[in-house]
Amino acid sequence: MADGLLDAGTEPVALFRGPAAVSARRFALYRGNLTANWQRALAGAYPVLEALVGDEFFRALARRYAHSHPCREGDLNHFGAALAAFLGDFGGLDDYPYMADVARLEWALHRAHYGSDEAPLAPAALAAIEPALLGESRIALHPTVALIASKWAIGHIWRAHQPAATEPLPYELHAACRMIVHRPRWRAECREAGIGEFAALQALARGEHLGDALERAADAESDFDPGATVARWLDEGLWLTATPPTTQGELR
């Protein structure tokens, strides 16, 4: 029966009692419900993508995706994890190359929404670190944080499709964009970052020292303000922990 649900070319009517024609119609209802569940699950994670391609295309996309990436667990919140990569190879969107990056942003927001409830680093905890050791400290980003870089204006595209949007869809979509996804309180959010800020967060994510990360930011953006930026990161809950060096060998 499960094979029949996934393969529209089969009609496992022999599994059921009664006339074959009646069983086939009833089985078609199950198959239709399965497709609808796929669509609803993906639409919950990718509302902007659904708005961009339209309901009919999105339904067909959900069906194609489900056949190539069948759900292996009961929680459909994980169902769309591979959709961005799938879109990159999906021929039906060749004329819209930004779709995969829009999907990456939406999936990061989806993961942040259902992500860890661990408390972010408090300013007092950072202030407790000796100033001389602060630059050598390693920062762990909060698990809900994601850094999404794109050569397309995915931030503008996303904002233009929000319920209370006041920003129209940009005419020029080929524009570099760096997005920070986070969940400062109870709701996942995203915002654009400058090249310096983004470079610093990428460095922290790679495990570099705070001082080195801030130097990378200053090299990338001449007017980068480390004090104001760190304060904003703490307010937004982007950091989980700050670990100073514990041995002389860790100091440079």
C-alpha positions as CSV (number, residue, x, y, z in Angstrom):
1,M,0.0,0.0,0.0
2,A,2.9,2.4,0.8
3,D,4.5,1.7,-2.5
4,G,1.2,2.4,-4.2
5,L,0.9,5.8,-2.5
6,L,4.2,6.9,-3.8
7,D,3.9,5.4,-7.3
8,A,1.0,6.8,-9.3
9,G,1.5,4.2,-11.9
10,T,0.3,1.4,-9.7
11,E,-3.2,0.7,-8.4
12,P,-3.0,-1.9,-5.5
13,V,-6.7,-2.6,-5.6
14,A,-6.1,-6.3,-4.8
15,L,-5.4,-5.2,-1.2
16,F,-9.0,-4.1,-0.7
17,R,-12.4,-5.8,-0.7
18,G,-15.1,-4.8,-3.1
19,P,-15.2,-3.6,-6.7
20,A,-11.9,-2.7,-8.1
21,A,-13.1,0.6,-9.5
22,V,-14.5,1.7,-6.1
23,S,-11.2,0.7,-4.4
24,A,-9.2,2.7,-7.0
25,R,-11.2,5.8,-6.4
26,R,-10.8,5.5,-2.6
27,F,-7.1,4.8,-2.9
28,A,-6.8,8.0,-5.0
29,L,-8.1,9.9,-2.1
30,Y,-5.3,8.6,0.2
31,R,-2.8,9.5,-2.5
32,G,-4.2,13.0,-2.8
33,N,-4.1,13.5,0.9
34,L,-0.5,12.5,1.0
35,T,0.4,15.1,-1.7
36,A,-1.5,17.7,0.2
37,N,0.4,16.9,3.4
38,W,3.7,17.3,1.6
39,Q,2.6,20.6,0.2
40,R,1.3,21.9,3.6
41,A,4.5,20.8,5.3
42,L,6.7,22.6,2.8
43,A,4.5,25.6,2.7
44,G,4.9,26.0,6.5
45,A,8.6,26.3,6.1
46,Y,8.7,28.0,2.7
47,P,5.9,30.5,2.5
48,V,7.9,33.0,0.4
49,L,8.9,30.4,-2.1
50,E,5.3,29.3,-2.4
51,A,4.3,32.9,-3.1
52,L,7.0,33.3,-5.7
53,V,6.2,30.2,-7.7
54,G,2.4,30.0,-7.2
55,D,0.2,27.3,-5.7
56,E,0.0,24.9,-8.7
57,F,3.7,24.9,-9.3
58,F,4.5,24.6,-5.6
59,R,2.2,21.5,-5.4
60,A,4.0,19.9,-8.3
61,L,7.3,20.8,-6.7
62,A,6.3,19.3,-3.4
63,R,5.4,16.1,-5.1
64,R,8.7,15.9,-7.1
65,Y,10.7,16.7,-4.0
66,A,8.9,14.1,-1.9
67,H,9.6,11.4,-4.4
68,S,13.3,12.2,-4.5
69,H,13.6,12.9,-0.8
70,P,11.0,10.6,1.0
71,C,10.3,11.5,4.6
72,R,12.0,9.0,6.9
73,E,10.6,10.3,10.2
74,G,7.2,11.3,11.7
75,D,8.1,14.9,12.3
76,L,7.3,16.8,9.1
77,N,9.0,19.9,10.4
78,H,12.2,18.2,9.1
79,F,10.8,17.3,5.7
80,G,12.1,20.2,3.8
81,A,15.7,20.1,4.9
82,A,17.1,19.3,1.4
83,L,14.8,21.5,-0.6
84,A,17.3,24.3,-1.3
85,A,19.8,21.8,-2.7
86,F,17.0,20.2,-4.7
87,L,16.0,23.5,-6.2
88,G,19.6,24.1,-7.4
89,D,19.3,21.1,-9.7
90,F,15.6,21.5,-10.5
91,G,15.2,22.3,-14.2
92,G,11.9,24.0,-13.8
93,L,13.5,27.1,-12.2
94,D,16.4,27.7,-14.5
95,D,15.2,31.2,-15.2
96,Y,14.9,32.0,-11.5
97,P,18.4,31.2,-10.1
98,Y,17.7,33.0,-6.8
99,M,15.1,30.6,-5.7
100,A,17.5,28.2,-4.0
101,D,19.1,30.9,-1.9
102,V,15.6,32.2,-0.9
103,A,14.9,28.6,0.2
104,R,18.2,28.5,2.2
105,L,17.1,31.7,4.1
106,E,13.6,30.3,4.8
107,W,14.9,27.0,6.0
108,A,17.3,28.8,8.4
109,L,14.4,30.8,9.8
110,H,12.4,27.6,10.1
111,R,15.2,25.9,12.0
112,A,15.6,28.9,14.2
113,H,11.9,28.8,15.1
114,Y,12.1,25.2,16.2
115,G,15.7,25.5,17.6
116,S,17.3,25.4,20.9
117,D,15.9,27.3,23.9
118,E,19.3,27.7,25.5
119,A,19.8,31.1,27.1
120,P,22.1,33.4,25.1
121,L,25.2,34.9,26.7
122,A,24.4,37.7,29.1
123,P,26.4,40.9,29.0
124,A,27.4,40.4,32.6
125,A,29.0,37.1,31.7
126,L,31.1,38.8,29.0
127,A,32.0,41.7,31.4
128,A,33.3,39.1,33.9
129,I,36.1,38.1,31.6
130,E,39.4,39.9,32.2
131,P,39.9,42.6,29.6
132,A,43.3,41.3,28.8
133,L,41.9,37.9,27.9
134,L,38.8,39.1,26.0
135,G,40.5,39.3,22.6
136,E,41.8,35.7,23.0
137,S,38.4,34.4,23.9
138,R,36.5,32.0,21.7
139,I,32.8,32.7,21.0
140,A,30.2,30.0,20.4
141,L,27.3,31.4,18.3
142,H,23.8,30.5,19.5
143,P,22.4,27.3,17.8
144,T,19.6,29.3,16.3
145,V,22.0,31.6,14.4
146,A,22.6,31.1,10.7
147,L,24.7,33.1,8.3
148,I,23.4,33.2,4.7
149,A,25.4,34.8,1.9
150,S,24.0,35.2,-1.6
151,K,24.7,37.0,-4.8
152,W,21.0,37.7,-5.0
153,A,18.9,40.2,-3.1
154,I,17.2,37.5,-1.0
155,G,16.7,39.9,2.0
156,H,14.7,42.3,-0.2
157,I,12.8,39.4,-1.7
158,W,11.9,38.0,1.7
159,R,10.8,41.3,3.2
160,A,8.6,42.1,0.1
161,H,6.6,38.9,0.8
162,Q,5.9,39.5,4.5
163,P,2.3,40.0,5.6
164,A,2.9,43.7,6.6
165,A,5.4,44.4,3.8
166,T,6.0,48.0,2.9
167,E,8.9,47.3,0.6
168,P,8.2,46.3,-3.0
169,L,10.0,43.5,-4.8
170,P,13.3,45.0,-6.1
171,Y,13.7,45.4,-9.8
172,E,17.3,44.4,-9.7
173,L,17.7,41.0,-8.0
174,H,21.3,40.4,-8.8
175,A,22.8,42.1,-5.7
176,A,25.1,40.7,-3.0
177,C,23.3,40.0,0.3
178,R,24.5,38.8,3.7
179,M,21.8,37.7,6.1
180,I,21.9,36.9,9.8
181,V,19.1,34.6,11.0
182,H,18.5,34.5,14.8
183,R,15.8,34.2,17.4
184,P,16.4,37.0,19.9
185,R,13.3,36.1,21.9
186,W,10.4,34.0,20.9
187,R,10.3,34.7,17.2
188,A,12.8,33.9,14.5
189,E,14.1,37.0,12.6
190,C,16.6,37.9,9.9
191,R,18.4,41.0,9.0
192,E,21.1,42.1,6.5
193,A,24.6,42.6,7.7
194,G,27.5,44.7,6.5
195,I,30.5,43.0,5.0
196,G,32.6,43.6,8.1
197,E,30.0,42.3,10.6
198,F,29.4,39.3,8.5
199,A,33.1,38.5,8.2
200,A,33.5,38.7,11.9
201,L,30.6,36.3,12.6
202,Q,31.9,33.9,10.0
203,A,35.3,34.0,11.7
204,L,33.7,33.3,15.1
205,A,31.8,30.4,13.6
206,R,35.1,28.9,12.4
207,G,36.4,29.1,16.0
208,E,38.7,32.1,15.6
209,H,39.5,34.3,18.6
210,L,37.3,37.3,19.2
211,G,40.2,39.7,18.6
212,D,41.0,38.1,15.2
213,A,37.4,38.2,14.2
214,L,37.1,41.9,14.9
215,E,40.3,42.5,13.0
216,R,38.8,40.7,10.0
217,A,35.8,43.0,10.2
218,A,37.9,46.1,10.3
219,D,40.0,44.9,7.3
220,A,36.8,44.3,5.4
221,E,35.0,47.5,6.3
222,S,36.9,50.6,7.3
223,D,34.1,52.2,9.4
224,F,33.3,49.0,11.3
225,D,32.4,49.9,15.0
226,P,33.4,46.9,17.2
227,G,31.9,48.3,20.4
228,A,28.5,49.0,18.9
229,T,28.4,45.8,17.0
230,V,29.3,43.6,20.0
231,A,26.6,45.3,22.0
232,R,24.1,44.6,19.2
233,W,25.1,41.0,19.0
234,L,24.5,40.6,22.8
235,D,21.1,42.3,22.6
236,E,20.1,40.0,19.7
237,G,21.3,36.9,21.6
238,L,23.7,35.8,18.9
239,W,26.3,34.5,21.3
240,L,25.9,31.4,23.4
241,T,29.2,31.3,25.3
242,A,32.5,33.2,25.6
243,T,35.4,31.1,26.7
244,P,38.7,32.8,27.6
245,P,42.0,31.0,27.4
246,T,42.6,28.8,30.4
247,T,46.3,28.1,30.0
248,Q,49.4,30.1,29.1
249,G,49.8,28.0,26.0
250,E,46.5,29.4,24.6
251,L,47.7,33.0,24.8
252,R,49.7,34.3,21.8
